[in-house]
Amino acid sequence: MSKKSPTEFLDNVIGKPVIVKLNSGVKYQGILACLDGYMNIALEQTEEYVNGQLKNKYGDAFIRGNNGIHLLNS
């Protein structure tokens, strides 16, 4: 397994499915459209999961980076 820098990881996941987990425990799953230097994230085809259950579906979603997020490649 090769090590990648955070920048390389982010470059490789743009346009791909990701899971974004907030400090609150809420998870958003969708296609990573873009992100900025503040880790603000734009997702497409977004699904919101609360306690592991699907709660809402959104076409597009914007998540502010100050929500203490984890970004996972799904």
Residue pairs with C-beta under 8 A, 6 or more apart in sequence:
4 12
9 73
10 35
10 71
13 32
13 71
13 73
14 32
14 33
14 34
14 35
15 31
15 32
15 33
16 31
16 32
16 73
17 29
17 30
17 31
17 32
17 73
17 74
18 29
18 30
18 31
18 32
18 43
18 71
18 72
18 73
18 74
19 27
19 28
19 29
19 71
19 72
19 74
20 27
20 28
20 29
20 30
20 41
20 43
20 63
20 69
20 70
20 71
20 72
21 27
21 69
21 70
21 72
22 28
22 63
22 67
22 68
22 69
23 67
23 68
23 69
24 67
25 50
25 51
26 48
26 49
26 50
27 48
27 49
28 43
28 46
28 47
28 48
28 49
28 61
28 63
29 46
29 47
29 49
29 74
30 43
30 44
30 45
30 46
30 47
30 58
30 61
31 43
31 44
31 45
32 41
32 42
32 43
32 71
33 42
33 43
33 44
33 60
34 41
34 42
35 41
35 42
35 65
36 65
38 64
38 65
38 66
39 65
39 69
39 71
40 62
40 63
40 64
40 65
41 62
41 63
41 65
41 69
41 71
42 60
42 61
42 62
42 63
43 58
43 60
43 61
43 62
43 63
44 59
44 60
45 59
46 57
46 58
46 59
46 60
46 61
47 54
47 56
47 57
47 58
48 54
48 55
48 56
48 57
48 58
48 61
49 55
63 69
